[in-house]
Each structure stands twice: as structure tokens, then as C-alpha cells.
Amino acid sequence: MARRILEDMKINKERKPPVVKEVVQPVKPAEPLINFKEREEILKEIENAKEREKELEKKEEKKVEEYIENVSERKQRLQRTPQIKSKPKVLHKLTVLLFILAIIAGGVYWGGNIFQKADITITAKHKAITFSNKQQFVASKDSSDNSIDFEIMITPSTESKDMILTETKSVSIKATGSITLYNTFATTPQKLSTSTFISDQDGKAYKTSSTVTIPGYTIINKKIVPGQIDVNISSFLAGDTYNGSPTDFYISSFKGTTKYSKIYGKLKSPLVGGMSGLVYVLDDVIKSKIDNLAHTAIKEDLLRQVSTLIPSGYILYPDAFTFTYNTDDNFMSKTPQATIPIEGSLAVVLLKEKSLMDNITKISFPNISASELNEISISNLSKLTFGFTDNNQVITKDTNSISFSLSGDIDAVWNPDQNALRAKLPGISKDAVLSIFGQDPGIASALVKIFPPWQKYIPSDLSKINIVVN
């Protein structure tokens, strides 16, 4: 109905308004003679006809405008009037459902291919190793397949302990030290015999402990370079008054000559040990206290220091060291309260962990190949017990070989090369994975999971292959 009304409106709009023409009756042929009055009437009649024609045109135009306005009002009413919607065509429910399921299945399939991955869990082979008979090993600095690489670290320490001394004795001891003698007197050597008297700047007398010859001076770049030599000296008299650090020394026999100022001495080490009269000394009780102190506090302090200095890749066993200390058994004091110096030294043996591990592996698995040897690691080496073969072993910086034993239980664990295994897997069938892993002696078992589940082949992309070793 609405369509028909709109079509009528369109037709009526396109239809031109009728033009009403005035039908003018043909004028009869004028008679030959027309008077002036008749002529005016005729002209007036013509003008009236034209006026009527204009009025008719105006009426027609007004009708057209009214018609257009009516059509516009009807159109607006039609727009405001609720329209009856036609029912759209609906696909059959089953068809729509099947279509949706097909889209989902396709998305899952193609999405599964995009996010395809393989998760492989490998259980590595491991075997327990027991050294119950104190297996013997040799650490050597000489390169050898059967020896273990090692390093020696020596840490010294000097400590002073306050103690009360009770034992006394009467002594008469001269102070001792050393000086350097210089010769700027001549280019020829100057010889001094044993017990030559020497005095310091304060006039205290000393004697040389040996015969020495001072070289003559030399001239280098027009400058005199004196000849020189070291010699030990001792005080002329006993007592602590000679203990100290005098700076200048002169040859007493040269006094009053030009040699006195040109052949001279300078202190090299202080004069110490001079003592006389009643003094306090170390008795057996004090010596025992010093021994206990050295083997507890001093040794433990040195071990703590060394533990912080162990370089990466080396292992220090608790008993792989030797400790020594020294104190002056002839120590003397003028008072019972004495401060006793104790010099300690800790020498430790640091075994190279990789070298030790390879050595243990070769002993435990004598027929192992070189490639398999590189796959084996022993993580609990520190649980073994270390012991020197020689109970009186002495460790110095010049020690080149050490024999020792190890005992205890450890685990050897294989570490398969994940990169090498991963390189063999892209694109192969899931069923072929286990046969490849079976060729590696370090793999005890393996579990392969592929996503999506319907995939039967390992992804071709290496980044989508994940291997975990347990």
C-alpha cells in the first residue's frame, strides 16, 4: 500500500499541469470597411483573452504547488507511521550448527599446527661409586693421564699472646743485628777481620761476627758508586741497653784518618736480644699452652682465611693441609707479664675438581669412551674423606707430587648432550625418538609428548622441541 502511494506521488509529480488554451473563434474575414470603434473592441477582446490565459496559468501553478505540499505531508506521515517489518529468511538450525562446528574444528586443527611443540623428559643414567678400601690417588704438577692436577696455597700468620711467666734464670746475652758497610775511600777493596771493633753515633761498641772484604767504589756517569757488603755484628757488652736501631757506624781503628768518614756502615736490621741479670723464661706449662693455642685458635683462623680464597674449579678437603708454628723457646722477659709472638703457617692442597672427577671416573669405569667420559659428572665429591698416604707429609711451595687416599660414597650422573640430541629430532616420527635415545649410553629412559595430540611427528622447528633432563 505504501509503495502504491509513493508511485502515485511520483507520477503526479512528473505529470505536467494541463494548459488551458483559450479557444479563439476564427475571426471572420473583415469586411472591406471596418470602423474605428469596431477595431478597438477587437483589440480589447484580444487583451482580455490574454489576461484570462495568464489567470489560468497562475491557477494551474498554484494547484501544482498545493499538490507537491500534500505529497510532502503524506510522506512525512508515512515516515512517522510504524512499518511492518518483513521476516528475514533463517537458515536451518542444523545447517548453522554444522557450519559453526566446521569452523571450530578447522580453527583447532590449524591452530594446533601453529602452536605445535614436543616436550621430551629424559631420565639420565646414574650409578653409585663406593671407595671403602681407601682408594689411592696421586696429585702431580707433571702432566699425566693418571695424575690429578693440584695447587698449593701457603698462608702465614703472626700473632702475639699475653701470658704470665713464673720461671726465672740469670743470663748475660749480647744484642745482635746486622749492618751494611760502604767503601768510598778507594777503588781497591778494604778487608776487615773478624771481631773488628765498630762504634755507633752514640759511642757504643760492637764487633763484627765474620771477616769481610768491602769492594772498592766505581765511577758511573762521573759519579762515585760505593762498594758495599753486609755483615752481622754483636754488642761489646751484654745487656738490653744495646738493643735498638742506631743509624750510623764507623770503624774504630780508622779514627783520625780519612778512611774514618769514607768507610762506614748503615743499619740493616735492629739490634735485639741483649739482656743480663735475672729474667723470666718459658717453662713446660707455658710451652704446652702455646702449642694448644696454635693448634686451635691460630690454625682455625688460618683455615677460615683460606676458605675465602679458594679459586673457582678447585676443591679443598678438610684434612688436605699441614699446619706448623714457631715460637722462640729461648724467649726471655724482664717482667712476669710477657707478650709472646707465635708464627703460624698453613699449607693447603687444592685439587682441581674436573681433573679429580675424570680420574675417579676412569678408575670406576675403565672401559668408558672419551665422549661418554665428558657426559659424566660427580656432584658430591666433597663428601669423600681425604687422607695423606704419608702421615708425616710436609707441604712446601716446591712440592711437586702428593699421594693421598679417598674413601666414601658418591654418585656418578650422566648428562646427555641436549643440543646434539635435539639436532637429530626435527621431523622424525614419534615412534623413532626412543630408538635414537637408545643409542646414548647416558639415557636410562625418556617420555615424549607432542602437542596437538593427533600429531605423529616431531616439529621441524628446533625452538619448538623442549628437552628436560632429570
Secondary structure, DSSP 4 states (H G I P E B T S, - for coil): -HHHHHHHHHHHHHSPPPP----PPPPPPPPS---HHHHHHHHHHHHHHHHHHHHHHHHHHHHHHHHHHHHHHHHHHHHHSPPPPPPPP---HHHHHHHHHHHHHHHHHHHHHHT-EEEEEEEE-EEEEEEEEEEEEEEESS--TTSB-EEEEEEEEEEEEEEE--EEEEEEEEEEEEEEEEE-S-SS-EEE-TT-EEEETT--EEEESS-EEEPPPEEETTEEE-EEEEEEEEEEEESGGG-B---EEEEGGGTTSTHHHHEEEEEEEEEE--EEEEEEE--HHHHHHHHHHIIIIIHHHHHHHHHTTPPTTEE--TTSEEEEEE--TT-EESSSEEEEEEEEEEEEEEEEHHHHHHHHHHHH-TT--HHHHTTEE-TTGGGSEEEESSTT----TT--EEEEEEEEEEEEEE---HHHHHHT-TT-BHHHHHHHHTT-TTEEEEEEEEESTT--B--SSGGGEEEEE-
